[in-house]
Structure formats: C-alpha cells, structure tokens
Amino acid sequence: SAVISQKPSRDICQRGTSLTIQCQVDSQVTMMFWYRQQPGQSLTLIATANQGSEATYESGFVIDKFPISRPNLTFSTLTVSNMSPEDSSIYLCSVEQGAGNTIYFGEGSWLTVV
Amino acid sequence: QKEVEQNSGPLSVPEGAIASLNCTYSDRGSQSFFWYRQYSGKSPELIMFIYSNGDKEDGRFTAQLNKASQYVSLLIRDSQPSDSATYLCAVGTGGGNKLTFGTGTQLKVEL
C-alpha cells in the first residue's frame, strides 16, 4: 500500500485561527479523501479531493470551513478555517488503492483548539 | 440515512480465545465491507475486506458476510494482548470508495 504522510502530526491552535494540513503520498493515486474523527467518535468523510477541480463535500461540510486543494496526484491539503473548540479532532488523509477500492489512511493530524 | 452499527464494548476475551466482533448495516445496496483496527492514538489500519457472502480467511482473522441479514463479522483466533484495540467496521456503497464507519468495538485481550 501507499505510504501516506501528514503534517502536522499534532498541533494546538488558538480559537479563530486557521490551520492547513498537508498530505503527501509516495505514489500517484486517483482518489484522495479527508476524514474527521472527533473524540470518542468514528470516522466521518469530509470530502473527496479531486485533482484539478473543486473538492466534493459531504453533507454538513462546506468549502468555506474546509477548503481543500489537490494540485497533483500525490498531494492534497485541508484547511480548517476559523477554528473553534468543536473542531478539535483527528483529521485523516486517505487514498484508494489496490484491490477492491480499499481505503488506506495516513497517520492523522491531531488538532486541539483552545 | 446509511448506518453501520457496532457494539461499543469493551469486549474482553482471554488470551488464546476467539474474539467475535459484529457489525450490521442498513443500506442493502452496500457492496464492500472492511474491518480496520485502531490502536489508541493511532490512525486506522486495514485488516481485511470482503465483498461476497461467506467467509474470507487471512491468518488469524476471518471475515464473514451475510448480505441477506445485512451482517458482517470479524473473528480473531488465538487472540493476543497485542490485538487489544478498537475495531472499526466500514461499509462502502456504489463505487465503494465512500465508506460509512461504525463507532467501533473496543477489544481487550487479557492475560
């Protein structure tokens, strides 16, 4: 499976600020996704990052809050804008690869908003 | 609304026993089924996937799928303390690459 690297791995952020998370894959992949895992919760899909076009957002998530870039087939960024404590979460980059539309995850970015 | 249900646990089993983790899903159109393991403070890692009714074995792990009952399970044979983690069931619909996750079952393997 692809090696998926995320930066930062952890951060403590001030309320009202924005943070950009980077995701780098060691091979070209067609499908990249961003998930969120709030404390004690399961994973929720935020959006599909589309190369060369606007991301496709899931219900409850909007571009103004979570702008996403996908400049090429190995890299994507997710920005969490105007953060509030409710945004404290693990943000996970994932890719689809291999047999059966299998989804693999990066190491995650642990964000705490204070 | 697509739902994936799991018992949150914790499920405690003695070392060497078989751990049985269960998952039900609501969308009959679901076509792909995945089990992930998540250690505390880590991201999910894929254990297995299954598409067809029946059993699929990989080492100590067996996934079982029953589409008629909308039920998927994961058996872990010869459970080890290192298997202690949260196990997430994920279900894909349509193209399969959009997954709906359950809330996970916490497994504790005791010495």
gemmi code that builds the backbone of each chain (N, CA, C; Angstrom):
import gemmi

chains = {
    "A": [
        ("SER", (0.834, -1.198, 0.000), (0.000, 0.000, 0.000), (0.874, 1.255, 0.000)),
        ("ALA", (0.276, 2.352, -0.412), (0.997, 3.613, -0.477), (1.399, 4.087, 0.917)),
        ("VAL", (2.487, 4.817, 0.973), (2.887, 5.478, 2.218), (2.286, 6.872, 2.203)),
        ("ILE", (1.518, 7.184, 3.231), (0.787, 8.450, 3.291), (1.307, 9.252, 4.481)),
        ("SER", (1.857, 10.406, 4.216), (2.453, 11.227, 5.270), (1.623, 12.484, 5.482)),
        ("GLN", (1.396, 12.831, 6.711), (0.631, 14.019, 7.033), (1.466, 14.963, 7.902)),
        ("LYS", (1.259, 16.249, 7.677), (1.877, 17.277, 8.505), (0.849, 18.344, 8.816)),
        ("PRO", (0.767, 18.905, 10.029), (1.500, 18.444, 11.198), (0.870, 17.166, 11.765)),
        ("SER", (1.609, 16.481, 12.608), (1.038, 15.313, 13.257), (0.172, 15.729, 14.445)),
        ("ARG", (0.579, 16.791, 15.095), (-0.201, 17.339, 16.207), (-0.043, 18.843, 16.229)),
        ("ASP", (-1.076, 19.518, 16.721), (-0.955, 20.966, 16.909), (-2.006, 21.431, 17.901)),
        ("ILE", (-1.651, 22.467, 18.616), (-2.603, 23.153, 19.477), (-2.837, 24.517, 18.858)),
        ("CYS", (-4.079, 24.832, 18.590), (-4.413, 26.032, 17.817), (-5.292, 26.959, 18.644)),
        ("GLN", (-5.155, 28.218, 18.367), (-5.975, 29.211, 19.027), (-7.319, 29.345, 18.317)),
        ("ARG", (-8.328, 29.555, 19.096), (-9.673, 29.794, 18.554), (-9.628, 30.934, 17.541)),
        ("GLY", (-10.314, 30.763, 16.426), (-10.412, 31.808, 15.416), (-9.334, 31.751, 14.342)),
        ("THR", (-8.312, 30.935, 14.559), (-7.249, 30.826, 13.564), (-7.558, 29.708, 12.575)),
        ("SER", (-6.726, 29.601, 11.567), (-6.867, 28.557, 10.556), (-5.581, 27.745, 10.509)),
        ("LEU", (-5.713, 26.490, 10.129), (-4.561, 25.597, 10.033), (-4.680, 24.758, 8.778)),
        ("THR", (-3.583, 24.616, 8.074), (-3.565, 23.793, 6.878), (-2.807, 22.501, 7.143)),
        ("ILE", (-3.435, 21.406, 6.806), (-2.849, 20.075, 6.959), (-2.414, 19.600, 5.578)),
        ("GLN", (-1.212, 19.069, 5.519), (-0.690, 18.583, 4.250), (-0.693, 17.058, 4.221)),
        ("CYS", (-0.949, 16.510, 3.063), (-0.948, 15.071, 2.862), (-0.127, 14.751, 1.619)),
        ("GLN", (0.906, 13.939, 1.814), (1.786, 13.555, 0.716), (1.773, 12.047, 0.568)),
        ("VAL", (1.569, 11.572, -0.659), (1.545, 10.135, -0.940), (2.765, 9.792, -1.783)),
        ("ASP", (3.322, 8.613, -1.561), (4.567, 8.269, -2.248), (4.336, 7.692, -3.644)),
        ("SER", (3.081, 7.649, -4.084), (2.774, 7.206, -5.438), (1.536, 7.946, -5.922)),
        ("GLN", (1.345, 7.956, -7.212), (0.190, 8.661, -7.757), (-1.089, 7.874, -7.455)),
        ("VAL", (-2.077, 8.572, -6.973), (-3.362, 7.953, -6.673), (-4.465, 8.811, -7.253)),
        ("THR", (-5.513, 8.164, -7.708), (-6.624, 8.905, -8.292), (-7.501, 9.515, -7.208)),
        ("MET", (-7.839, 8.708, -6.235), (-8.811, 9.131, -5.228), (-8.120, 9.446, -3.915)),
        ("MET", (-8.345, 10.646, -3.411), (-7.888, 11.046, -2.087), (-9.070, 11.607, -1.325)),
        ("PHE", (-9.099, 11.320, -0.037), (-10.219, 11.710, 0.796), (-9.709, 12.318, 2.103)),
        ("TRP", (-10.564, 13.136, 2.692), (-10.288, 13.664, 4.028), (-11.416, 13.239, 4.964)),
        ("TYR", (-11.010, 12.653, 6.104), (-11.952, 12.227, 7.132), (-11.674, 13.001, 8.418)),
        ("ARG", (-12.679, 13.021, 9.258), (-12.527, 13.590, 10.590), (-12.959, 12.550, 11.605)),
        ("GLN", (-12.246, 12.502, 12.732), (-12.632, 11.627, 13.825), (-12.624, 12.459, 15.099)),
        ("GLN", (-13.799, 12.848, 15.529), (-13.918, 13.628, 16.754), (-13.722, 12.721, 17.965)),
        ("PRO", (-13.363, 13.292, 19.111), (-13.062, 12.484, 20.295), (-14.159, 11.483, 20.617)),
        ("GLY", (-13.781, 10.226, 20.736), (-14.736, 9.184, 21.084), (-15.703, 8.807, 19.984)),
        ("GLN", (-15.504, 9.349, 18.810), (-16.426, 9.101, 17.697), (-15.756, 8.279, 16.604)),
        ("SER", (-16.559, 7.879, 15.637), (-15.996, 7.171, 14.497), (-15.594, 8.172, 13.415)),
        ("LEU", (-15.210, 7.655, 12.288), (-14.725, 8.494, 11.202), (-15.882, 9.002, 10.361)),
        ("THR", (-15.777, 10.252, 9.963), (-16.765, 10.865, 9.087), (-16.056, 11.463, 7.885)),
        ("LEU", (-16.545, 11.158, 6.709), (-15.950, 11.685, 5.482), (-16.278, 13.162, 5.343)),
        ("ILE", (-15.235, 13.982, 5.182), (-15.425, 15.411, 4.962), (-15.639, 15.670, 3.469)),
        ("ALA", (-14.696, 15.187, 2.659), (-14.760, 15.491, 1.235), (-13.825, 14.593, 0.458)),
        ("THR", (-14.093, 14.514, -0.829), (-13.204, 13.876, -1.789), (-12.383, 14.964, -2.456)),
        ("ALA", (-11.068, 14.801, -2.431), (-10.184, 15.795, -3.045), (-9.967, 15.414, -4.498)),
        ("ASN", (-10.425, 16.233, -5.407), (-10.364, 15.950, -6.834), (-9.188, 16.699, -7.459)),
        ("GLN", (-8.377, 15.988, -8.185), (-7.224, 16.604, -8.810), (-7.647, 17.530, -9.937)),
        ("GLY", (-7.269, 18.785, -9.836), (-7.549, 19.757, -10.881), (-8.934, 20.360, -10.845)),
        ("SER", (-9.721, 20.012, -9.848), (-11.050, 20.614, -9.740), (-11.438, 20.743, -8.275)),
        ("GLU", (-12.582, 21.354, -8.064), (-13.035, 21.601, -6.697), (-13.362, 20.291, -5.997)),
        ("ALA", (-13.115, 20.266, -4.699), (-13.415, 19.077, -3.910), (-14.923, 18.852, -3.838)),
        ("THR", (-15.289, 17.611, -3.596), (-16.692, 17.228, -3.433), (-16.956, 17.021, -1.956)),
        ("TYR", (-17.811, 17.852, -1.389), (-18.047, 17.837, 0.050), (-19.266, 16.994, 0.411)),
        ("GLU", (-19.173, 16.366, 1.571), (-20.280, 15.588, 2.102), (-21.237, 16.521, 2.851)),
        ("SER", (-22.419, 16.010, 3.072), (-23.431, 16.793, 3.779), (-22.908, 17.219, 5.145)),
        ("GLY", (-23.079, 18.508, 5.428), (-22.628, 19.036, 6.706), (-21.264, 19.684, 6.671)),
        ("PHE", (-20.589, 19.578, 5.541), (-19.248, 20.171, 5.396), (-19.251, 21.130, 4.209)),
        ("VAL", (-18.645, 22.304, 4.383), (-18.666, 23.324, 3.331), (-17.259, 23.806, 3.023)),
        ("ILE", (-17.117, 24.306, 1.812), (-15.803, 24.715, 1.338), (-15.237, 25.881, 2.130)),
        ("ASP", (-16.087, 26.773, 2.582), (-15.587, 27.935, 3.323), (-14.922, 27.524, 4.630)),
        ("LYS", (-15.412, 26.457, 5.233), (-14.878, 25.985, 6.502), (-13.688, 25.036, 6.298)),
        ("PHE", (-13.776, 24.231, 5.252), (-12.753, 23.208, 4.999), (-12.257, 23.280, 3.551)),
        ("PRO", (-11.599, 24.365, 3.174), (-11.073, 24.412, 1.807), (-10.015, 23.339, 1.582)),
        ("ILE", (-10.068, 22.743, 0.406), (-9.187, 21.627, 0.056), (-8.510, 21.939, -1.267)),
        ("SER", (-7.225, 21.622, -1.336), (-6.519, 21.709, -2.610), (-6.005, 20.336, -3.010)),
        ("ARG", (-5.886, 20.119, -4.307), (-5.349, 18.851, -4.845), (-4.614, 19.208, -6.140)),
        ("PRO", (-3.404, 19.753, -6.007), (-2.707, 20.233, -7.198), (-2.180, 19.131, -8.106)),
        ("ASN", (-1.961, 17.938, -7.560), (-1.467, 16.833, -8.385), (-1.918, 15.512, -7.783)),
        ("LEU", (-1.427, 14.418, -8.341), (-1.922, 13.097, -7.945), (-1.233, 12.538, -6.704)),
        ("THR", (-0.332, 13.301, -6.089), (0.346, 12.809, -4.893), (0.193, 13.722, -3.680)),
        ("PHE", (-0.523, 14.808, -3.795), (-0.524, 15.815, -2.723), (-1.892, 16.456, -2.588)),
        ("SER", (-2.260, 16.731, -1.317), (-3.501, 17.443, -1.048), (-3.345, 18.206, 0.261)),
        ("THR", (-4.107, 19.265, 0.409), (-4.153, 19.984, 1.678), (-5.593, 20.174, 2.106)),
        ("LEU", (-5.784, 20.184, 3.395), (-7.070, 20.501, 4.024), (-6.823, 21.645, 4.985)),
        ("THR", (-7.592, 22.714, 4.852), (-7.511, 23.820, 5.795), (-8.740, 23.792, 6.691)),
        ("VAL", (-8.518, 23.915, 7.968), (-9.611, 24.069, 8.925), (-9.646, 25.554, 9.285)),
        ("SER", (-10.705, 26.233, 8.874), (-10.761, 27.691, 8.964), (-11.516, 28.146, 10.200)),
        ("ASN", (-11.096, 29.303, 10.711), (-11.813, 29.936, 11.822), (-12.173, 28.911, 12.891)),
        ("MET", (-11.152, 28.288, 13.427), (-11.366, 27.142, 14.306), (-12.045, 27.480, 15.620)),
        ("SER", (-12.848, 26.540, 16.068), (-13.480, 26.601, 17.385), (-13.153, 25.304, 18.116)),
        ("PRO", (-13.385, 25.253, 19.420), (-13.089, 24.006, 20.146), (-13.779, 22.778, 19.549)),
        ("GLU", (-14.914, 22.959, 18.903), (-15.625, 21.838, 18.284), (-14.847, 21.230, 17.121)),
        ("ASP", (-13.858, 21.931, 16.636), (-13.024, 21.416, 15.550), (-11.878, 20.556, 16.065)),
        ("SER", (-11.747, 20.457, 17.377), (-10.723, 19.579, 17.957), (-11.016, 18.150, 17.525)),
        ("SER", (-10.079, 17.569, 16.822), (-10.381, 16.301, 16.170), (-9.103, 15.719, 15.587)),
        ("ILE", (-9.213, 14.476, 15.136), (-8.166, 13.907, 14.302), (-8.620, 14.087, 12.864)),
        ("TYR", (-7.745, 14.598, 12.035), (-8.046, 14.749, 10.615), (-7.167, 13.763, 9.856)),
        ("LEU", (-7.812, 12.944, 9.038), (-7.131, 11.841, 8.383), (-7.217, 11.978, 6.873)),
        ("CYS", (-6.073, 11.915, 6.247), (-5.997, 11.835, 4.800), (-6.059, 10.363, 4.415)),
        ("SER", (-6.750, 10.043, 3.355), (-6.813, 8.656, 2.930), (-6.781, 8.576, 1.415)),
        ("VAL", (-6.369, 7.401, 0.921), (-6.323, 7.179, -0.516), (-6.974, 5.844, -0.815)),
        ("GLU", (-7.458, 5.744, -2.019), (-7.994, 4.477, -2.508), (-6.917, 3.822, -3.346)),
        ("GLN", (-6.660, 2.571, -3.054), (-5.600, 1.891, -3.783), (-5.804, 0.405, -3.750)),
        ("GLY", (-5.342, -0.258, -4.794), (-5.314, -1.704, -4.764), (-6.667, -2.341, -5.036)),
        ("ALA", (-6.741, -3.618, -4.705), (-7.943, -4.391, -4.991), (-9.116, -3.876, -4.177)),
        ("GLY", (-10.264, -3.862, -4.821), (-11.492, -3.646, -4.081), (-11.716, -2.276, -3.494)),
        ("ASN", (-11.236, -1.232, -4.163), (-11.499, 0.122, -3.649), (-11.083, 0.275, -2.198)),
        ("THR", (-9.972, -0.317, -1.844), (-9.547, -0.299, -0.452), (-9.022, 1.069, -0.067)),
        ("ILE", (-9.443, 1.543, 1.097), (-9.045, 2.846, 1.597), (-7.952, 2.676, 2.645)),
        ("TYR", (-6.850, 3.396, 2.451), (-5.745, 3.403, 3.405), (-5.620, 4.800, 3.991)),
        ("PHE", (-5.215, 4.855, 5.270), (-5.151, 6.116, 5.981), (-3.721, 6.548, 6.271)),
        ("GLY", (-3.535, 7.869, 6.290), (-2.303, 8.420, 6.806), (-2.287, 8.349, 8.322)),
        ("GLU", (-1.200, 8.908, 8.895), (-1.040, 8.796, 10.359), (-1.986, 9.711, 11.128)),
        ("GLY", (-2.584, 10.645, 10.442), (-3.522, 11.538, 11.103), (-2.870, 12.803, 11.638)),
        ("SER", (-3.678, 13.828, 11.755), (-3.252, 15.103, 12.349), (-4.177, 15.390, 13.521)),
        ("TRP", (-3.571, 15.431, 14.734), (-4.348, 15.610, 15.961), (-4.401, 17.098, 16.271)),
        ("LEU", (-5.566, 17.702, 16.128), (-5.703, 19.132, 16.382), (-6.501, 19.381, 17.650)),
        ("THR", (-5.975, 20.250, 18.496), (-6.689, 20.698, 19.686), (-6.854, 22.199, 19.586)),
        ("VAL", (-8.085, 22.668, 19.696), (-8.374, 24.099, 19.594), (-8.696, 24.627, 20.990)),
        ("VAL", (-7.965, 25.643, 21.396), (-8.151, 26.185, 22.750), (-8.629, 27.638, 22.700)),
    ],
    "B": [
        ("GLN", (-30.869, 7.298, 5.734), (-29.515, 7.550, 6.181), (-28.795, 6.218, 6.365)),
        ("LYS", (-27.622, 6.143, 5.792), (-26.858, 4.921, 5.900), (-26.296, 4.809, 7.299)),
        ("GLU", (-26.472, 3.628, 7.902), (-25.993, 3.415, 9.252), (-25.209, 2.119, 9.323)),
        ("VAL", (-24.190, 2.161, 10.170), (-23.390, 0.986, 10.465), (-23.326, 0.893, 11.984)),
        ("GLU", (-23.784, -0.236, 12.493), (-23.919, -0.386, 13.933), (-22.932, -1.413, 14.468)),
        ("GLN", (-22.284, -1.040, 15.567), (-21.390, -1.952, 16.262), (-21.609, -1.805, 17.762)),
        ("ASN", (-21.437, -2.898, 18.488), (-21.447, -2.832, 19.934), (-20.142, -2.172, 20.385)),
        ("SER", (-20.263, -1.146, 21.214), (-19.062, -0.382, 21.580), (-18.120, -1.142, 22.496)),
        ("GLY", (-18.674, -2.166, 23.211), (-17.846, -2.920, 24.126), (-17.610, -2.169, 25.425)),
        ("PRO", (-16.532, -2.491, 26.166), (-15.456, -3.351, 25.703), (-15.806, -4.835, 25.714)),
        ("LEU", (-15.240, -5.533, 24.736), (-15.344, -6.970, 24.656), (-14.050, -7.534, 25.233)),
        ("SER", (-14.180, -8.294, 26.286), (-12.992, -8.864, 26.946), (-12.930, -10.352, 26.665)),
        ("VAL", (-11.781, -10.813, 26.192), (-11.571, -12.237, 25.956), (-10.219, -12.622, 26.542)),
        ("PRO", (-10.087, -13.851, 26.988), (-8.785, -14.299, 27.494), (-7.833, -14.577, 26.345)),
        ("GLU", (-6.560, -14.457, 26.632), (-5.543, -14.756, 25.631), (-5.733, -16.176, 25.101)),
        ("GLY", (-5.647, -16.315, 23.784), (-5.795, -17.614, 23.155), (-7.212, -17.947, 22.721)),
        ("ALA", (-8.174, -17.180, 23.164), (-9.568, -17.427, 22.816), (-9.896, -16.808, 21.451)),
        ("ILE", (-11.109, -17.101, 20.982), (-11.608, -16.484, 19.751), (-12.418, -15.240, 20.109)),
        ("ALA", (-12.072, -14.131, 19.478), (-12.839, -12.899, 19.647), (-13.776, -12.749, 18.457)),
        ("SER", (-15.026, -12.454, 18.724), (-16.028, -12.307, 17.675), (-16.591, -10.890, 17.704)),
        ("LEU", (-16.383, -10.171, 16.626), (-16.817, -8.776, 16.522), (-17.894, -8.686, 15.452)),
        ("ASN", (-18.966, -7.996, 15.761), (-20.121, -7.979, 14.882), (-20.464, -6.575, 14.404)),
        ("CYS", (-21.121, -6.536, 13.255), (-21.462, -5.262, 12.626), (-22.718, -5.480, 11.775)),
        ("THR", (-23.680, -4.582, 11.885), (-24.839, -4.614, 11.000), (-24.912, -3.295, 10.245)),
        ("TYR", (-25.530, -3.347, 9.075), (-25.612, -2.146, 8.233), (-27.012, -2.020, 7.675)),
        ("SER", (-27.395, -0.808, 7.348), (-28.787, -0.563, 6.971), (-29.005, -0.497, 5.463)),
        ("ASP", (-27.967, -0.162, 4.711), (-28.132, 0.048, 3.275), (-27.960, -1.260, 2.502)),
        ("ARG", (-29.048, -1.755, 1.929), (-28.981, -3.026, 1.206), (-28.138, -2.935, -0.060)),
        ("GLY", (-27.896, -1.705, -0.504), (-27.061, -1.522, -1.690), (-25.577, -1.594, -1.407)),
        ("SER", (-25.195, -1.799, -0.171), (-23.782, -1.857, 0.194), (-23.109, -3.025, -0.501)),
        ("GLN", (-21.903, -2.777, -0.981), (-21.233, -3.792, -1.796), (-19.872, -4.183, -1.271)),
        ("SER", (-19.268, -3.361, -0.429), (-17.928, -3.678, 0.062), (-17.878, -3.434, 1.564)),
        ("PHE", (-17.096, -4.280, 2.208), (-17.110, -4.298, 3.665), (-15.671, -4.438, 4.162)),
        ("PHE", (-15.346, -3.604, 5.134), (-13.964, -3.529, 5.579), (-13.899, -3.595, 7.103)),
        ("TRP", (-12.826, -4.164, 7.576), (-12.508, -4.105, 9.006), (-11.168, -3.401, 9.179)),
        ("TYR", (-11.189, -2.398, 10.068), (-9.970, -1.669, 10.411), (-9.694, -1.840, 11.906)),
        ("ARG", (-8.432, -1.819, 12.238), (-8.005, -1.842, 13.633), (-7.402, -0.485, 13.962)),
        ("GLN", (-7.768, 0.058, 15.119), (-7.235, 1.357, 15.525), (-6.735, 1.266, 16.961)),
        ("TYR", (-5.432, 1.369, 17.106), (-4.846, 1.450, 18.434), (-5.014, 2.870, 18.958)),
        ("SER", (-5.052, 3.003, 20.263), (-5.220, 4.307, 20.884), (-4.120, 5.255, 20.420)),
        ("GLY", (-4.514, 6.403, 19.941), (-3.554, 7.409, 19.500), (-2.990, 7.179, 18.118)),
        ("LYS", (-3.526, 6.196, 17.417), (-3.048, 5.884, 16.071), (-4.184, 5.974, 15.066)),
        ("SER", (-3.815, 5.977, 13.788), (-4.831, 6.008, 12.745), (-5.277, 4.582, 12.429)),
        ("PRO", (-6.429, 4.428, 11.775), (-6.925, 3.079, 11.461), (-6.031, 2.369, 10.451)),
        ("GLU", (-5.865, 1.064, 10.646), (-5.130, 0.260, 9.692), (-6.039, -0.859, 9.202)),
        ("LEU", (-5.973, -1.132, 7.918), (-6.831, -2.125, 7.311), (-6.441, -3.532, 7.749)),
        ("ILE", (-7.436, -4.309, 8.147), (-7.216, -5.725, 8.441), (-7.649, -6.566, 7.249)),
        ("MET", (-8.910, -6.397, 6.817), (-9.424, -7.218, 5.733), (-10.581, -6.494, 5.056)),
        ("PHE", (-10.867, -6.949, 3.841), (-12.086, -6.546, 3.170), (-12.772, -7.791, 2.628)),
        ("ILE", (-14.082, -7.686, 2.415), (-14.858, -8.803, 1.901), (-15.983, -8.250, 1.052)),
        ("TYR", (-16.283, -8.924, -0.048), (-17.339, -8.483, -0.950), (-18.449, -9.500, -1.117)),
        ("SER", (-18.086, -10.790, -1.000), (-19.050, -11.842, -1.311), (-19.534, -12.515, -0.037)),
        ("ASN", (-20.739, -13.034, -0.104), (-21.276, -13.783, 1.018), (-20.357, -14.941, 1.372)),
        ("GLY", (-20.265, -15.218, 2.659), (-19.446, -16.328, 3.096), (-18.300, -15.864, 3.956)),
        ("ASP", (-17.278, -16.691, 4.020), (-16.121, -16.441, 4.864), (-14.895, -16.124, 4.024)),
        ("LYS", (-14.046, -15.276, 4.596), (-12.749, -14.988, 3.992), (-11.721, -15.010, 5.113)),
        ("GLU", (-10.699, -15.830, 4.924), (-9.714, -16.024, 5.972), (-8.382, -15.406, 5.584)),
        ("ASP", (-7.715, -14.811, 6.577), (-6.367, -14.262, 6.376), (-5.623, -14.411, 7.687)),
        ("GLY", (-4.818, -15.459, 7.778), (-4.088, -15.706, 9.010), (-5.030, -16.010, 10.161)),
        ("ARG", (-4.915, -15.270, 11.242), (-5.786, -15.487, 12.405), (-7.146, -14.815, 12.263)),
        ("PHE", (-7.334, -14.075, 11.188), (-8.561, -13.307, 11.001), (-9.480, -13.975, 9.981)),
        ("THR", (-10.776, -13.976, 10.291), (-11.797, -14.436, 9.349), (-12.917, -13.418, 9.321)),
        ("ALA", (-13.215, -12.923, 8.136), (-14.373, -12.050, 7.957), (-15.528, -12.890, 7.426)),
        ("GLN", (-16.717, -12.598, 7.928), (-17.907, -13.314, 7.495), (-18.949, -12.298, 7.044)),
        ("LEU", (-19.559, -12.555, 5.904), (-20.542, -11.631, 5.357), (-21.834, -12.373, 5.053)),
        ("ASN", (-22.939, -11.785, 5.474), (-24.262, -12.314, 5.159), (-25.107, -11.126, 4.689)),
        ("LYS", (-25.202, -10.969, 3.385), (-25.904, -9.806, 2.836), (-27.398, -9.872, 3.096)),
        ("ALA", (-27.955, -11.062, 3.119), (-29.400, -11.192, 3.373), (-29.746, -10.660, 4.757)),
        ("SER", (-28.889, -10.915, 5.705), (-29.103, -10.454, 7.075), (-28.447, -9.097, 7.336)),
        ("GLN", (-27.716, -8.580, 6.342), (-27.028, -7.285, 6.464), (-26.113, -7.292, 7.673)),
        ("TYR", (-25.255, -8.271, 7.670), (-24.438, -8.571, 8.834), (-23.041, -8.952, 8.379)),
        ("VAL", (-22.054, -8.378, 9.051), (-20.667, -8.742, 8.773), (-19.950, -8.893, 10.102)),
        ("SER", (-19.089, -9.882, 10.179), (-18.395, -10.118, 11.437), (-16.910, -10.343, 11.187)),
        ("LEU", (-16.166, -10.232, 12.259), (-14.726, -10.495, 12.230), (-14.401, -11.423, 13.395)),
        ("LEU", (-13.781, -12.555, 13.054), (-13.322, -13.485, 14.082), (-11.807, -13.382, 14.177)),
        ("ILE", (-11.326, -13.320, 15.393), (-9.876, -13.321, 15.628), (-9.560, -14.570, 16.452)),
        ("ARG", (-8.830, -15.489, 15.821), (-8.463, -16.716, 16.525), (-7.183, -16.499, 17.310)),
        ("ASP", (-7.019, -17.328, 18.373), (-5.803, -17.257, 19.190), (-5.486, -15.800, 19.547)),
        ("SER", (-6.431, -15.134, 20.164), (-6.294, -13.708, 20.474), (-5.057, -13.462, 21.332)),
        ("GLN", (-4.372, -12.373, 21.015), (-3.167, -11.973, 21.717), (-3.384, -10.603, 22.370)),
        ("PRO", (-2.652, -10.309, 23.436), (-2.776, -8.968, 24.039), (-2.544, -7.848, 23.026)),
        ("SER", (-1.711, -8.106, 22.025), (-1.462, -7.083, 21.002), (-2.677, -6.834, 20.108)),
        ("ASP", (-3.676, -7.700, 20.188), (-4.913, -7.478, 19.436), (-5.830, -6.477, 20.137)),
        ("SER", (-5.495, -6.109, 21.355), (-6.317, -5.141, 22.096), (-6.310, -3.808, 21.365)),
        ("ALA", (-7.473, -3.390, 20.915), (-7.612, -2.191, 20.095), (-9.098, -1.956, 19.862)),
        ("THR", (-9.410, -0.902, 19.145), (-10.776, -0.675, 18.681), (-10.880, -1.139, 17.235)),
        ("TYR", (-11.911, -1.912, 16.949), (-12.101, -2.467, 15.605), (-13.276, -1.747, 14.945)),
        ("LEU", (-12.995, -1.162, 13.805), (-13.972, -0.377, 13.075), (-14.484, -1.152, 11.874)),
        ("CYS", (-15.786, -1.237, 11.768), (-16.435, -1.808, 10.597), (-16.762, -0.664, 9.648)),
        ("ALA", (-16.480, -0.841, 8.373), (-16.766, 0.195, 7.379), (-17.468, -0.449, 6.192)),
        ("VAL", (-18.433, 0.273, 5.654), (-19.255, -0.244, 4.570), (-19.215, 0.727, 3.407)),
        ("GLY", (-19.017, 0.195, 2.211), (-18.981, 1.008, 1.013), (-20.196, 0.727, 0.140)),
        ("THR", (-20.705, 1.766, -0.494), (-21.880, 1.639, -1.352), (-21.538, 2.170, -2.723)),
        ("GLY", (-22.145, 1.586, -3.746), (-21.908, 2.064, -5.095), (-20.499, 1.790, -5.522)),
        ("GLY", (-19.753, 2.857, -5.808), (-18.365, 2.672, -6.212), (-17.498, 2.135, -5.108)),
        ("GLY", (-17.979, 2.206, -3.892), (-17.271, 1.581, -2.776), (-16.237, 2.447, -2.120)),
        ("ASN", (-15.880, 3.587, -2.709), (-14.794, 4.333, -2.106), (-15.262, 5.367, -1.100)),
        ("LYS", (-16.572, 5.521, -0.944), (-17.086, 6.333, 0.144), (-17.548, 5.387, 1.233)),
        ("LEU", (-16.844, 5.421, 2.329), (-17.123, 4.469, 3.395), (-17.909, 5.113, 4.517)),
        ("THR", (-18.847, 4.331, 5.046), (-19.540, 4.706, 6.267), (-18.999, 3.813, 7.371)),
        ("PHE", (-18.543, 4.443, 8.442), (-17.917, 3.717, 9.527), (-18.873, 3.527, 10.702)),
        ("GLY", (-18.738, 2.393, 11.360), (-19.365, 2.218, 12.653), (-18.548, 2.924, 13.719)),
        ("THR", (-19.073, 2.933, 14.919), (-18.398, 3.629, 16.011), (-17.284, 2.796, 16.639)),
        ("GLY", (-17.204, 1.516, 16.227), (-16.106, 0.688, 16.689), (-16.423, -0.119, 17.928)),
        ("THR", (-15.768, -1.269, 18.027), (-15.855, -2.132, 19.213), (-14.470, -2.203, 19.843)),
        ("GLN", (-14.414, -1.884, 21.130), (-13.149, -1.976, 21.844), (-12.931, -3.415, 22.308)),
        ("LEU", (-11.823, -3.984, 21.901), (-11.473, -5.352, 22.282), (-10.334, -5.315, 23.290)),
        ("LYS", (-10.491, -6.081, 24.365), (-9.432, -6.244, 25.351), (-9.099, -7.720, 25.477)),
        ("VAL", (-7.870, -8.059, 25.205), (-7.410, -9.431, 25.350), (-6.602, -9.499, 26.640)),
        ("GLU", (-7.090, -10.324, 27.554), (-6.497, -10.351, 28.892), (-5.602, -11.562, 29.085)),
        ("LEU", (-4.510, -11.342, 29.786), (-3.558, -12.421, 30.055), (-4.167, -13.433, 31.021)),
    ],
}
model = gemmi.Model(1)
for chain_id, residues in chains.items():
    chain = gemmi.Chain(chain_id)
    for i, (resn, *xyz) in enumerate(residues, 1):
        res = gemmi.Residue()
        res.name, res.seqid = resn, gemmi.SeqId(i, " ")
        for name, pos in zip(("N", "CA", "C"), xyz):
            atom = gemmi.Atom()
            atom.name, atom.element = name, gemmi.Element(name[0])
            atom.pos, atom.b_iso = gemmi.Position(*pos), 0.0
            res.add_atom(atom)
        chain.add_residue(res)
    model.add_chain(chain)
structure = gemmi.Structure()
structure.add_model(model)
structure.setup_entities()
